[in-house]
Amino acid sequence: MSSNPQNFVLRSTLTSPFGRKVRMAIDVLGLNDRITLVPADTLDENDTLRQQNPLGKMPCLVLADGSTIYDSGVIIEFLADVAGTDRLLPASGPARFKALTLARLADGITEAAILVVYEGRFRDPGAHSERWLAHQRGKITRALAAFEKSPPDPGKTDIITIGLACALGYLDWRKPGEWRQDHPRLAAWLAAFAKNEPAFERTRAPAV
Ligand SMILES: N[C@@H](CCC(=O)N[C@@H](CS)C(=O)NCC(=O)O)C(=O)O
């Protein structure tokens, strides 16, 4: 490790599920001392987030030279590289691409859940599109079914389990739809994972 390690700024709220993925990775990789969390407001057009990430999305990692890295999966790969480990993602080969694909599947649950939540947040109640909501809920249901059929190892913390735990944590928190009843293996998986990986509880959004 370099004698003068670089520090970083993470733009994210404590409530962002994608931000939680990165905060979990930071914790697991032992990088807490090198990262300062600076909250972002995605709705504020004057927030520098929009210069740091033209998409205006968090999380966004700001390096010492002002350059930025996004999105959450890329940030996690970068931080694992900084920490000099491939424990979160195999370095190469079929296992790497299998892991990246499953990690994207988990992220897709969060993405669809966010769109369901945003429908309620951005549109007036009378303007909600049930068709659109059902379309997003279908993605969540199918992805949950895939993980229910074949849950990852709850004893392992990696890019898949971090993403899946944050997705399920977000479903529990924002409740875009009930998931526990129809996915008992996944509910048991989350409990086992949370027991094994304390970073999950440590990164839980604070109660409001
Ligand atoms: N694919 C992105 C998704 C990030 C994302 O959707 N973040 C949400 C907050 S959890 C956001 O910034 N939403 C504001 C917006 O979409 O304008 C990632 O993995 O980082």
The ligand as a Gaussian input file, in Angstrom:
#p B3LYP/6-31G(d) Opt

LIG

0 1
 N      -27.275000       2.416000     -11.617000
 C      -27.071000       3.435000     -10.613000
 C      -28.397000       3.818000     -10.014000
 C      -28.292000       4.985000      -9.047000
 C      -29.660000       5.539000      -8.650000
 O      -30.687000       5.270000      -9.286000
 N      -29.636000       6.331000      -7.567000
 C      -30.843000       6.999000      -7.125000
 C      -30.853000       7.086000      -5.603000
 S      -30.810000       5.495000      -4.847000
 C      -30.839000       8.427000      -7.655000
 O      -29.821000       9.054000      -7.662000
 N      -32.003000       8.897000      -8.085000
 C      -32.192000      10.231000      -8.525000
 C      -32.497000      10.322000      -9.980000
 O      -32.675000       9.277000     -10.635000
 O      -32.557000      11.447000     -10.470000
 C      -26.084000       2.930000      -9.559000
 O      -25.931000       1.703000      -9.411000
 O      -25.415000       3.743000      -8.906000

